[in-house]
Amino acid sequence: MDPVRSNDHVFSTAPGQAAGLTLAPEAQRVLRNTYLLLALTMVPTVAGAYLGMATASIISGSPILSFLIMLGAVIGLQFGIAHYRNSVVGIGLLLLMTGLLGWFLGPLLNAALSMKNGMQLVGYAAFGTGAVFMGMATVAVTTKRDFSFMGKFLYVGMIVLLVAMVANMFFQIPALSLAISSAVILLFSLFLLHDLSRIVTGGETNYVMATTGVYMSLFNIFANLLQLLMALGGEKD
């Protein structure tokens, strides 16, 4: 897959176009292809989510084991995506990963939709995730700052939160769950800014890897935002 390069001075759908901002041709190409591939990942995500809702008992029956297996699968797929990032195999592995993650959302979506205002909450979570994405993209494009310095801190934060999430699966402390969800939203919003700025500044030149990072951030923001909305504003039947 070798998309045609754009000769335009401004990426036509990039935030900040109205301000007359310009990006390097390579950055325009990577950003454009990242957005296109990101849109494509929504297809297996939605299909996986429908399947996950129908087979939610598989995950809800053993939530901790399911989480650990899914975590291992996603990490393994990310290694595969990185290895095959320059071929169509990498795109296929990325779509497989997004389908699996969509499937993993099944129980959460079932819980949300069982509430009186469930559809509204899902819509709010989707809108909020889109707003965060547009906000981070606008900052990355308009400032053109290199936020790669945040990388090490963000990865350490991700590991700490991952340990906290696993621990809370055993302790089941509601207040800790809310704190973790809030921290995950903040962390992956910064990850989103980090990854988008790397595209803009030329630090990331492979759109498959760029899409993988952006997708993971959006997935985590959506799932945890929905959990927060359910806990704070969900109306049970």
C-alpha positions in Angstrom: 0.0 0.0 0.0 1.8 3.1 -1.2 -0.7 6.0 -1.2 -0.1 8.9 -3.6 1.7 11.8 -2.0 0.0 15.2 -1.7 1.5 18.3 -3.2 -0.8 20.6 -1.4 0.8 23.1 0.9 -1.9 22.5 3.6 -3.4 19.1 4.5 -7.0 19.6 3.4 -8.6 18.0 6.5 -6.0 19.0 9.1 -7.1 21.1 12.0 -5.9 24.7 11.7 -6.2 24.9 7.9 -8.2 28.1 8.2 -5.3 29.7 10.0 -3.1 29.2 6.9 -0.8 26.7 8.7 1.5 24.6 6.6 3.1 21.2 7.1 6.0 19.5 5.4 4.8 17.3 2.5 5.9 14.1 4.3 4.0 15.1 7.5 0.9 15.9 5.3 1.1 12.4 3.8 1.5 10.6 7.1 -1.3 12.6 8.7 -3.7 12.1 5.8 -3.1 8.4 5.7 -3.3 8.0 9.4 -6.7 9.7 9.4 -7.9 7.4 6.5 -6.6 4.2 8.2 -8.1 5.4 11.5 -11.5 5.7 9.8 -11.1 2.2 8.4 -10.4 0.8 11.8 -13.9 1.8 12.9 -15.3 -1.0 10.7 -13.8 -4.0 12.6 -14.3 -2.1 15.9 -18.0 -1.7 15.4 -18.4 -5.3 14.0 -16.4 -6.6 17.0 -18.5 -4.6 19.4 -21.7 -6.1 18.1 -20.2 -9.6 18.4 -18.9 -8.8 21.8 -22.3 -7.7 23.0 -23.8 -11.0 21.8 -21.0 -13.1 23.5 -20.4 -10.9 26.5 -20.7 -13.9 28.8 -17.3 -15.2 27.6 -15.6 -12.1 29.1 -17.9 -11.4 32.1 -17.6 -15.1 33.2 -13.9 -14.6 33.8 -13.1 -10.9 33.7 -9.6 -11.0 35.1 -8.5 -13.9 32.9 -10.1 -12.3 29.9 -8.4 -9.0 30.6 -5.0 -10.6 30.9 -5.5 -12.7 27.7 -6.7 -9.7 25.8 -3.7 -7.6 27.1 -1.3 -10.3 25.9 -3.0 -10.5 22.6 -2.9 -6.8 22.0 0.8 -6.6 23.0 1.6 -9.5 20.7 -0.3 -7.9 17.8 1.4 -4.6 18.4 4.8 -6.3 18.0 3.5 -7.9 14.8 2.3 -4.6 13.5 5.6 -3.0 14.2 7.4 -5.8 12.4 5.2 -5.7 9.3 4.6 -1.9 9.4 5.8 -1.4 5.8 3.5 -4.1 4.3 -0.2 -4.9 4.0 0.3 -7.5 6.7 0.8 -4.8 9.2 -2.5 -3.2 8.2 -4.3 -6.6 8.5 -2.9 -7.1 12.0 -4.0 -3.6 12.9 -7.5 -4.3 11.8 -7.5 -7.6 13.6 -6.4 -5.9 16.8 -9.1 -3.2 16.5 -11.7 -6.0 15.9 -10.6 -7.8 19.1 -10.7 -4.6 21.1 -14.2 -3.8 19.8 -15.2 -7.3 20.9 -13.8 -6.6 24.3 -16.0 -3.6 24.6 -19.1 -5.8 24.5 -19.8 -6.2 28.2 -19.3 -2.5 28.9 -21.7 -1.5 26.1 -24.2 -4.0 27.3 -24.0 -2.5 30.8 -24.4 1.0 29.4 -27.3 0.1 27.2 -29.1 -1.6 30.0 -29.5 1.9 31.6 -32.4 4.2 30.8 -30.1 6.8 29.3 -27.6 4.2 27.9 -27.7 5.3 24.3 -27.2 8.9 25.4 -24.2 8.0 27.6 -22.6 6.1 24.7 -23.2 9.1 22.5 -21.7 11.5 25.0 -18.6 9.2 25.4 -18.2 9.1 21.6 -18.6 12.9 21.3 -16.2 13.5 24.2 -13.6 11.2 22.6 -13.9 13.1 19.3 -13.6 16.4 21.1 -10.4 15.3 22.8 -9.0 14.1 19.5 -9.8 17.3 17.7 -8.4 19.3 20.6 -5.1 17.4 20.7 -4.8 17.5 16.9 -5.4 21.2 16.8 -2.7 21.8 19.5 -0.2 19.5 17.6 -0.8 21.2 14.2 -1.0 24.8 15.4 1.9 24.8 17.8 4.1 22.3 15.8 5.9 21.7 19.1 7.8 18.4 19.7 6.1 16.7 22.7 8.3 13.6 22.4 9.9 14.5 25.7 6.7 13.3 27.4 7.2 9.8 26.1 9.1 8.2 29.0 6.8 9.8 31.6 3.7 8.6 29.8 4.9 5.0 29.5 5.8 4.9 33.2 2.4 6.3 34.0 0.7 3.7 31.8 2.5 0.9 33.6 1.5 2.3 37.0 -2.1 2.6 35.9 -2.1 -0.9 34.5 -0.9 -2.3 37.8 -3.6 -0.3 39.6 -6.3 -1.6 37.2 -5.3 -5.2 37.8 -5.2 -4.7 41.6 -8.6 -3.1 41.6 -10.1 -6.1 39.8 -9.5 -8.0 43.1 -10.3 -5.2 45.5 -13.3 -3.7 43.6 -13.1 -0.2 45.2 -15.6 2.1 43.4 -13.7 5.3 44.3 -10.4 3.8 43.0 -12.2 2.8 39.8 -13.3 6.4 39.2 -9.8 7.7 40.0 -8.2 5.2 37.6 -10.7 6.0 34.8 -10.0 9.7 35.2 -6.3 9.2 35.2 -6.5 6.9 32.1 -8.4 9.6 30.2 -5.8 12.2 31.1 -2.9 9.9 30.3 -4.1 8.9 26.9 -5.1 12.4 26.0 -1.5 13.3 26.5 -0.4 10.1 24.6 -2.7 11.4 21.7 -0.9 14.8 21.8 2.5 13.0 21.9 1.7 10.8 18.9 0.1 13.5 16.8 2.9 15.9 17.4 5.4 13.2 16.3 3.6 13.0 13.0 3.6 16.8 12.6 7.2 17.3 13.5 8.4 14.3 11.3 9.3 12.0 14.2 6.8 9.4 13.0 6.9 8.6 9.2 4.9 5.4 9.1 1.2 5.8 9.1 0.5 2.2 10.2 2.4 2.8 13.5 0.9 6.3 13.8 -2.6 4.9 13.5 -1.9 2.2 16.0 -0.8 4.7 18.6 -3.7 7.1 17.9 -6.3 4.3 17.9 -5.1 2.9 21.3 -5.4 6.3 22.8 -8.9 6.9 21.4 -10.0 3.4 22.5 -8.9 3.9 26.1 -10.4 7.4 26.3 -13.8 6.2 25.0 -14.0 3.2 27.3 -13.0 5.0 30.4 -15.1 8.1 29.6 -18.1 5.8 29.2 -17.3 4.1 32.6 -17.2 7.5 34.2 -20.4 8.6 32.7 -22.1 5.4 33.7 -20.9 5.8 37.3 -21.8 9.5 37.6 -24.9 9.9 35.4 -26.2 6.4 34.6 -30.0 5.9 35.3 -30.8 2.3 36.2 -34.1 0.8 35.3 
